[in-house]
Amino acid sequence: MAWLSLKVLLVGVSFLGCLYPLVDFCFSGETRGQKPNFVIILADDMGWGDLGANWAETKDTANLDKMAAEGMRFVDFHAAASTCSPSRASLLTGRLGLRNGVTHNFAVTSVGGLPLNETTLAEVLREAGYVTGMIGKWHLGHHSSYHPNFRGFDYYFGIPYSHDMGCTDTPGYNHPPCPACPRGDRPPRSPKRDCYTDVALPLYENLNIVEQPVNLSGLAQRYAEKATQFIQRASTSGRPFLLYVGLAHMHVPVPFTRTPLSADPQDCTPYASGLREMDSLVGQIKDRVDRTAKENTFLWFTGDNGPWAQKCELAGSVGPFTGLWQAQQGGSPAKQTTWEGGHRVPAVAYWPGRVPINVTSTALLSVLDIFPTVVALAGASLPPGRCFDGLDASEVLFGGSQTGHRVLFHPNSGAAGEYGALQTVRLEHYKAFYVTEDVAEAVPLERGSAEYQRVLPKVREALADILQDVAHDNISRADYTQDPSVTPCCNPHQIACRCHITSQTDVSTSRHIRK
């Protein structure tokens, strides 16, 4: 921590028995009508300005904008990290990577995942009588006990990591095709990479790979169908439920529709199409909630981190405080950094009758807060013997307060320095950088000014306090070793791994969950 600069931001199925095999939705009279349901939707690499309610020029999020008008929109909401795995680990544990051990992304060949001594939100709620489902991108370990079915989720349908971490038969921008390269040391048949050396991208249903390579065309619709079916079945059964949806949008321009995608970074059409598709998926989930469990379901939408870079004019992750932003909106590449574009994310809360409508909250909140907030609303207890970095935001959600965090910490997610190191401190309306700064972010305080001298000791004290707290906490360390043998493969006899299970009756390895 060689130097420090301070910057002012501004105050400111239809459920047939074979579709969800052996997952028990049976009703217990103890739970009906007493516990709320939860739907948490996490977008991937979505910029703050990608939400039309945040940025008037964005015209592609009609359903999310409607949800914001019917609920609460957060304009100072932040991811817990600026890359995929650490942010998702923090959502499910309420703890920063320095505590839960997940400080950077897991790979296709990763042996480990979210440490097994960390308790997930799904495990807490399942213990409290909830049926739990996860749809979409996991990215917290796929090998052995790190699989979602062993981390508290009764049902899982999705991909184990990002959709560009394996080949497909529906290639697009940054998505390699799947024809396998010839064995031996011969080079690919052409410089255009018409063959691929790694395994195909798998699609799981519970513990089984049901499709490899996954057909990305229509995957978003399959996610929507699985999510709405889960909501319908759980609602009908009377059991309270937790559904966590990890979207693939907007990680890279996604060929989830049959519309041809352009590789031209100046062409906004693929990105806008992806936004519209994501918005439609969210709209379908919300519609099912409204039809089946509207008064008793809390829907929370947010993002895991900002985008890699500005996606034309509309995709930059920018703050709402235009008066103090000196450069063009979005500016520099943001993902993995502690600049605002890396961690400030869109967020909308929706719960008719509980969350006030058409409210904009300026409370300083984080993805870290999802865990303690949901646990509190479910009437459950936080796991003992460990500290949490999130707070219960119920009072903010229900309109009783605008007070969130006084201090937030932003870790390095790969831009520079040690993974997980707390490189940026947000203290009220000040932001302190210990490594670097984005000149587009705000107006730096003069080092010799009275304001600088007044705030600097408070920042140092806040950082020292959390580091001391972490040092005395029950912390975990993730296993980041890699071994090619743990790569998901439904058919090891094929170079690219290929399979397709057409009959859901073949899926029979999911565990039988009962209260």
Solvent accessible surface area in square Angstrom, and as a share of the most:
residue,aa,sasa,rsa
1,M,142,0.63
2,A,100,0.78
3,W,99,0.35
4,L,12,0.06
5,S,9,0.06
6,L,1,0.00
7,K,1,0.00
8,V,29,0.16
9,L,1,0.00
10,L,71,0.35
11,V,97,0.56
12,G,37,0.36
13,V,34,0.19
14,S,84,0.54
15,F,34,0.14
16,L,111,0.55
17,G,67,0.64
18,C,46,0.28
19,L,5,0.03
20,Y,8,0.03
21,P,9,0.06
22,L,97,0.48
23,V,11,0.06
24,D,12,0.06
25,F,5,0.02
26,C,82,0.49
27,F,85,0.35
28,S,28,0.18
29,G,54,0.52
30,E,122,0.55
31,T,4,0.02
32,R,127,0.46
33,G,71,0.69
34,Q,133,0.59
35,K,44,0.19
36,P,14,0.09
37,N,10,0.05
38,F,1,0.00
39,V,0,0.00
40,I,3,0.01
41,I,0,0.00
42,L,0,0.00
43,A,0,0.00
44,D,0,0.00
45,D,0,0.00
46,M,0,0.00
47,G,0,0.00
48,W,3,0.01
49,G,1,0.01
50,D,0,0.00
51,L,0,0.00
52,G,11,0.10
53,A,36,0.28
54,N,17,0.09
55,W,38,0.13
56,A,85,0.66
57,E,91,0.41
58,T,5,0.03
59,K,159,0.67
60,D,15,0.08
61,T,0,0.00
62,A,74,0.57
63,N,54,0.28
64,L,0,0.00
65,D,42,0.22
66,K,110,0.47
67,M,1,0.00
68,A,7,0.05
69,A,51,0.39
70,E,52,0.23
71,G,0,0.00
72,M,3,0.01
73,R,46,0.17
74,F,0,0.00
75,V,9,0.05
76,D,1,0.01
77,F,0,0.00
78,H,1,0.00
79,A,2,0.01
80,A,3,0.02
81,A,4,0.03
82,S,2,0.01
83,T,1,0.01
84,C,1,0.00
85,S,0,0.00
86,P,5,0.03
87,S,0,0.00
88,R,0,0.00
89,A,0,0.00
90,S,1,0.01
91,L,0,0.00
92,L,1,0.00
93,T,1,0.00
94,G,0,0.00
95,R,1,0.00
96,L,4,0.02
97,G,7,0.07
98,L,49,0.24
99,R,6,0.02
100,N,0,0.00
101,G,10,0.10
102,V,0,0.00
103,T,23,0.13
104,H,48,0.21
105,N,53,0.27
106,F,5,0.02
107,A,28,0.22
108,V,31,0.18
109,T,31,0.18
110,S,2,0.01
111,V,41,0.23
112,G,0,0.00
113,G,0,0.00
114,L,0,0.00
115,P,9,0.06
116,L,95,0.47
117,N,82,0.42
118,E,3,0.01
119,T,38,0.22
120,T,0,0.00
121,L,1,0.00
122,A,0,0.00
123,E,50,0.23
124,V,15,0.09
125,L,0,0.00
126,R,66,0.24
127,E,154,0.69
128,A,26,0.20
129,G,2,0.02
130,Y,0,0.00
131,V,0,0.00
132,T,0,0.00
133,G,0,0.00
134,M,0,0.00
135,I,0,0.00
136,G,0,0.00
137,K,0,0.00
138,W,1,0.00
139,H,5,0.02
140,L,0,0.00
141,G,2,0.02
142,H,16,0.07
143,H,69,0.31
144,S,71,0.46
145,S,45,0.29
146,Y,35,0.13
147,H,7,0.03
148,P,2,0.01
149,N,2,0.01
150,F,87,0.36
151,R,3,0.01
152,G,0,0.00
153,F,0,0.00
154,D,2,0.01
155,Y,0,0.00
156,Y,2,0.01
157,F,2,0.01
158,G,0,0.00
159,I,0,0.00
160,P,4,0.03
161,Y,3,0.01
162,S,3,0.02
163,H,0,0.00
164,D,33,0.17
165,M,52,0.23
166,G,3,0.02
167,C,0,0.00
168,T,0,0.00
169,D,73,0.38
170,T,32,0.19
171,P,67,0.42
172,G,29,0.28
173,Y,85,0.32
174,N,89,0.45
175,H,7,0.03
176,P,17,0.11
177,P,33,0.21
178,C,0,0.00
179,P,65,0.41
180,A,35,0.27
181,C,12,0.07
182,P,37,0.23
183,R,170,0.62
184,G,66,0.63
185,D,148,0.77
186,R,158,0.58
187,P,102,0.64
188,P,63,0.40
189,R,138,0.50
190,S,35,0.23
191,P,136,0.85
192,K,179,0.76
193,R,129,0.47
194,D,54,0.28
195,C,3,0.02
196,Y,23,0.09
197,T,99,0.57
198,D,83,0.43
199,V,27,0.16
200,A,1,0.01
201,L,0,0.00
202,P,0,0.00
203,L,0,0.00
204,Y,17,0.06
205,E,0,0.00
206,N,0,0.00
207,L,55,0.28
208,N,33,0.17
209,I,23,0.12
210,V,5,0.03
211,E,13,0.06
212,Q,1,0.00
213,P,13,0.08
214,V,0,0.00
215,N,61,0.31
216,L,0,0.00
217,S,17,0.11
218,G,27,0.26
219,L,0,0.00
220,A,5,0.04
221,Q,80,0.36
222,R,71,0.26
223,Y,2,0.01
224,A,1,0.00
225,E,78,0.35
226,K,19,0.08
227,A,0,0.00
228,T,14,0.08
229,Q,30,0.13
230,F,0,0.00
231,I,0,0.00
232,Q,68,0.30
233,R,80,0.29
234,A,0,0.00
235,S,28,0.18
236,T,96,0.56
237,S,17,0.11
238,G,13,0.13
239,R,6,0.02
240,P,4,0.02
241,F,0,0.00
242,L,1,0.00
243,L,0,0.00
244,Y,2,0.01
245,V,0,0.00
246,G,0,0.00
247,L,0,0.00
248,A,1,0.01
249,H,2,0.01
250,M,0,0.00
251,H,15,0.07
252,V,13,0.07
253,P,20,0.12
254,V,5,0.03
255,P,11,0.07
256,F,3,0.01
257,T,46,0.27
258,R,201,0.73
259,T,68,0.40
260,P,121,0.76
261,L,41,0.20
262,S,39,0.25
263,A,66,0.51
264,D,74,0.38
265,P,102,0.64
266,Q,146,0.65
267,D,50,0.26
268,C,52,0.31
269,T,76,0.44
270,P,8,0.05
271,Y,14,0.05
272,A,18,0.14
273,S,18,0.11
274,G,4,0.04
275,L,2,0.01
276,R,117,0.43
277,E,26,0.12
278,M,0,0.00
279,D,6,0.03
280,S,49,0.32
281,L,3,0.02
282,V,1,0.01
283,G,5,0.04
284,Q,56,0.25
285,I,0,0.00
286,K,9,0.04
287,D,67,0.34
288,R,53,0.19
289,V,0,0.00
290,D,40,0.21
291,R,162,0.59
292,T,42,0.25
293,A,16,0.12
294,K,73,0.31
295,E,132,0.59
296,N,53,0.27
297,T,0,0.00
298,F,2,0.01
299,L,0,0.00
300,W,2,0.01
301,F,0,0.00
302,T,0,0.00
303,G,0,0.00
304,D,0,0.00
305,N,0,0.00
306,G,0,0.00
307,P,1,0.01
308,W,110,0.39
309,A,39,0.31
310,Q,51,0.23
311,K,36,0.15
312,C,32,0.19
313,E,124,0.56
314,L,43,0.21
315,A,0,0.00
316,G,5,0.05
317,S,5,0.03
318,V,2,0.01
319,G,1,0.01
320,P,43,0.27
321,F,18,0.08
322,T,75,0.44
323,G,65,0.62
324,L,44,0.22
325,W,32,0.11
326,Q,117,0.52
327,A,47,0.36
328,Q,156,0.69
329,Q,63,0.28
330,G,17,0.16
331,G,37,0.36
332,S,39,0.25
333,P,82,0.51
334,A,5,0.04
335,K,9,0.04
336,Q,49,0.22
337,T,17,0.10
338,T,8,0.05
339,W,42,0.15
340,E,0,0.00
341,G,9,0.08
342,G,0,0.00
343,H,1,0.00
344,R,0,0.00
345,V,0,0.00
346,P,0,0.00
347,A,0,0.00
348,V,0,0.00
349,A,0,0.00
350,Y,3,0.01
351,W,5,0.02
352,P,27,0.17
353,G,84,0.81
354,R,111,0.40
355,V,4,0.02
356,P,44,0.27
357,I,122,0.62
358,N,114,0.58
359,V,45,0.26
360,T,59,0.34
361,S,1,0.00
362,T,62,0.36
363,A,3,0.02
364,L,12,0.06
365,L,0,0.00
366,S,1,0.01
367,V,0,0.00
368,L,4,0.02
369,D,0,0.00
370,I,0,0.00
371,F,0,0.00
372,P,9,0.06
373,T,0,0.00
374,V,1,0.00
375,V,2,0.01
376,A,46,0.36
377,L,31,0.15
378,A,3,0.02
379,G,65,0.63
380,A,25,0.19
381,S,89,0.57
382,L,77,0.38
383,P,14,0.09
384,P,119,0.75
385,G,62,0.59
386,R,46,0.17
387,C,51,0.30
388,F,42,0.18
389,D,24,0.13
390,G,14,0.13
391,L,51,0.25
392,D,71,0.37
393,A,1,0.01
394,S,15,0.09
395,E,111,0.50
396,V,4,0.02
397,L,0,0.00
398,F,58,0.24
399,G,48,0.46
400,G,57,0.55
401,S,37,0.24
402,Q,99,0.44
403,T,107,0.62
404,G,15,0.14
405,H,25,0.11
406,R,126,0.46
407,V,26,0.15
408,L,8,0.04
409,F,25,0.11
410,H,6,0.03
411,P,10,0.06
412,N,1,0.01
413,S,2,0.01
414,G,30,0.29
415,A,56,0.44
416,A,46,0.35
417,G,67,0.65
418,E,132,0.59
419,Y,100,0.38
420,G,2,0.02
421,A,27,0.21
422,L,5,0.02
423,Q,16,0.07
424,T,0,0.00
425,V,0,0.00
426,R,5,0.02
427,L,3,0.01
428,E,84,0.38
429,H,47,0.21
430,Y,9,0.03
431,K,0,0.00
432,A,0,0.00
433,F,1,0.00
434,Y,18,0.07
435,V,54,0.31
436,T,57,0.33
437,E,52,0.23
438,D,13,0.07
439,V,121,0.70
440,A,7,0.05
441,E,0,0.00
442,A,3,0.02
443,V,65,0.38
444,P,70,0.44
445,L,23,0.12
446,E,133,0.60
447,R,131,0.48
448,G,73,0.70
449,S,35,0.23
450,A,88,0.68
451,E,60,0.27
452,Y,10,0.04
453,Q,97,0.43
454,R,126,0.46
455,V,1,0.01
456,L,18,0.09
457,P,76,0.48
458,K,80,0.34
459,V,1,0.00
460,R,141,0.51
461,E,109,0.49
462,A,12,0.09
463,L,8,0.04
464,A,58,0.45
465,D,79,0.41
466,I,16,0.08
467,L,71,0.36
468,Q,113,0.50
469,D,54,0.28
470,V,14,0.08
471,A,79,0.61
472,H,149,0.66
473,D,21,0.11
474,N,71,0.36
475,I,57,0.29
476,S,6,0.04
477,R,199,0.73
478,A,19,0.15
479,D,56,0.29
480,Y,53,0.20
481,T,83,0.49
482,Q,115,0.51
483,D,55,0.29
484,P,107,0.67
485,S,95,0.61
486,V,17,0.10
487,T,24,0.14
488,P,8,0.05
489,C,41,0.25
490,C,44,0.26
491,N,43,0.22
492,P,105,0.66
493,H,158,0.71
494,Q,79,0.35
495,I,64,0.32
496,A,4,0.03
497,C,2,0.01
498,R,91,0.33
499,C,37,0.22
500,H,112,0.50
501,I,44,0.22
502,T,113,0.66
503,S,46,0.29
504,Q,50,0.22
505,T,93,0.54
506,D,79,0.41
507,V,2,0.01
508,S,72,0.46
509,T,64,0.37
510,S,4,0.03
511,R,74,0.27
512,H,97,0.43
513,I,19,0.10
514,R,151,0.55
515,K,125,0.53
